[in-house]
């Protein structure tokens, strides 16, 4: 199963839904996600339980178990630049099977991919992502599934939601239909098939840096 998951580090992470996937015990998963969370958070929990066999990712640092499994040949990684990953999800949601981009030309990203010349410049063909399931975290939703994301927590959640055959979203609050300003809705409910309330949440901090107090 190919799962598209929102989140950037610990920001906008569908943590309740990822916990549910872990608890289901399902194996041999492929995840399309910016990264695998951090050790024992987000998709990192599924790496610990050996439920993920492949990651389609952009940022693969800050996760020692991810690194260990990759170097040990236990985890397949398809490296994908962030902008390309977001566009691959958006393309899948729009029914676009592929597109050309200059990003990655002449690097390992281009290996095995079709190259086409436009106006004297090389472009590589990237495939749209068509996921079996999309897992998304949003801030607010109305009862019809129209979603509002909060600030940078929108990140990959919006394109991920569109490219899944089934989109399941966890939200902090559900309000009556008509309560949301139509111009403030970031994702129409037509993309959402399932919804749960995940609140309350703990605000996890990936890095905490403290300045030493200066002597008076």
C-alpha positions in Angstrom: 0.0 0.0 0.0 1.2 3.5 -0.9 0.4 6.1 1.8 0.8 9.9 1.2 1.3 11.6 4.6 1.4 15.2 5.5 3.7 16.8 7.9 7.1 18.5 8.0 9.2 17.2 10.9 6.7 17.4 13.8 4.7 20.2 12.3 1.3 19.3 10.9 1.9 15.6 11.6 -1.2 13.3 11.5 0.1 11.6 14.6 -3.2 9.9 15.7 -3.7 8.4 12.3 -0.1 7.2 12.1 -0.6 5.6 15.6 -3.6 3.8 14.2 -1.6 2.4 11.3 1.0 1.2 13.7 -1.6 -0.4 15.9 -3.2 -2.2 12.9 0.0 -4.2 12.4 -0.1 -3.8 8.6 3.2 -4.4 6.9 5.1 -3.7 3.7 4.0 0.0 3.5 5.4 2.6 1.1 5.2 6.2 2.5 5.4 9.3 0.4 6.2 12.0 2.9 8.7 14.8 3.3 10.5 12.9 6.0 9.9 10.1 8.5 9.3 12.3 11.5 12.0 11.8 14.1 13.0 8.8 16.2 9.8 7.3 17.6 7.6 10.1 16.4 5.3 10.1 13.4 6.4 7.6 10.7 9.4 7.0 12.9 7.2 4.8 15.1 6.4 2.7 12.0 10.1 2.3 11.2 10.7 1.0 14.7 8.0 -1.7 14.2 9.4 -2.6 10.7 6.1 -1.8 9.0 7.6 0.4 6.3 9.7 -1.0 3.5 10.0 2.1 1.3 10.1 5.9 1.8 9.6 8.5 -1.0 11.2 11.4 0.9 13.0 14.7 0.7 14.6 15.2 4.0 16.1 12.0 5.6 18.0 13.4 8.5 17.3 13.6 12.2 16.1 10.0 12.4 18.8 7.5 13.5 16.6 4.5 12.9 15.8 5.7 9.3 19.6 6.0 8.8 20.4 2.6 10.3 17.7 0.8 8.2 18.8 2.5 5.0 22.5 1.7 5.5 21.7 -1.8 6.5 19.7 -2.4 3.3 16.4 -2.9 5.3 14.7 0.2 3.9 14.4 1.4 0.3 14.6 5.2 -0.2 13.5 7.1 -3.3 15.0 10.6 -2.8 12.8 13.3 -4.1 13.5 17.1 -3.8 10.9 18.9 -1.7 9.4 21.0 -4.5 9.2 18.0 -6.8 7.6 15.9 -4.1 4.9 18.5 -3.5 4.3 18.8 -7.2 4.1 15.0 -7.7 1.4 14.9 -5.0 -0.4 17.8 -6.6 -0.1 16.3 -10.0 -1.6 13.0 -8.8 -4.5 14.9 -7.2 -5.1 16.7 -10.5 -5.0 13.5 -12.6 -1.7 14.4 -14.2 0.5 11.3 -14.7 3.8 13.1 -15.2 5.5 16.4 -15.7 9.0 17.7 -16.6 11.3 19.6 -14.3 14.9 20.9 -14.3 15.3 20.0 -10.6 17.7 17.1 -10.3 19.1 17.2 -13.8 22.6 15.9 -13.8 22.3 14.3 -10.3 21.4 10.9 -8.9 17.8 12.1 -8.9 17.7 11.9 -12.7 19.1 8.3 -12.9 16.8 6.1 -14.9 14.4 8.9 -15.8 13.5 10.2 -19.2 15.2 13.4 -20.3 13.6 15.8 -22.7 15.0 19.0 -24.2 12.9 22.2 -24.1 14.4 25.4 -25.6 17.9 23.9 -25.3 17.5 22.9 -21.7 17.3 19.4 -20.2 14.3 18.4 -18.1 13.6 15.1 -16.4 10.2 13.4 -16.3 8.7 13.0 -12.8 5.6 10.8 -12.2 2.6 12.0 -10.3 1.9 10.3 -7.0 -1.4 8.3 -6.9 -1.7 7.0 -3.4 -4.0 4.3 -2.0 -4.5 6.3 1.2 -3.8 9.9 2.3 -3.3 10.7 6.0 -3.7 14.4 6.8 -3.7 16.8 9.8 -5.8 19.9 9.7 -6.7 22.6 12.3 -10.5 23.0 11.7 -13.1 21.3 9.7 -16.8 21.7 9.2 -19.2 18.7 9.2 -18.8 18.4 5.4 -15.1 18.0 5.6 -14.0 21.4 4.4 -10.6 22.0 5.9 -8.6 24.9 7.3 -4.9 24.4 8.1 -3.0 26.5 10.6 -0.1 28.5 9.3 3.0 26.3 8.4 1.2 23.2 9.5 -0.4 23.2 6.1 2.9 22.2 4.5 2.5 18.9 2.5 -0.9 18.1 4.0 -2.8 19.9 1.2 -1.3 18.2 -1.8 -1.1 14.9 0.0 -4.9 15.0 0.7 -5.7 15.4 -3.0 -3.6 12.5 -4.3 -5.1 9.6 -2.2 -7.9 7.4 -3.4 -9.2 7.6 0.2 -8.3 10.7 2.4 -8.5 10.4 6.1 -8.0 13.6 8.1 -7.6 14.3 11.8 -8.6 17.7 13.0 -8.5 19.7 16.3 -12.0 21.0 16.0 -15.2 20.3 14.0 -17.6 23.2 13.5 -21.1 23.3 11.9 -21.5 23.7 8.2 -21.5 27.4 7.3 -19.3 28.4 10.2 -16.2 28.7 8.1 -15.6 31.7 5.8 -15.7 30.1 2.2 -12.6 32.2 1.3 -10.7 30.8 4.3 -11.1 27.1 3.3 -7.8 25.6 2.1 -9.2 22.2 1.0 -12.7 21.5 -0.1 -14.5 18.6 1.6 -14.9 16.8 -1.8 -11.3 15.5 -1.2 -12.1 14.1 2.3 -13.7 10.7 2.9 -13.1 10.1 6.6 -12.5 12.4 9.5 -11.6 12.1 13.2 -11.1 14.5 16.1 -7.6 14.0 17.4 -7.5 16.7 20.1 -6.1 17.3 22.6 -2.5 17.4 21.4 0.9 17.9 23.1 3.0 20.5 21.5 6.2 18.6 20.8 9.4 20.6 20.1 12.0 19.0 17.9 14.9 21.1 19.1 15.1 23.2 22.2 18.0 25.7 22.5 18.5 27.7 25.7 20.7 30.7 26.1 22.8 30.7 29.2 21.9 33.3 31.7 24.4 36.1 31.8 25.8 37.1 35.2 24.1 40.2 36.6 
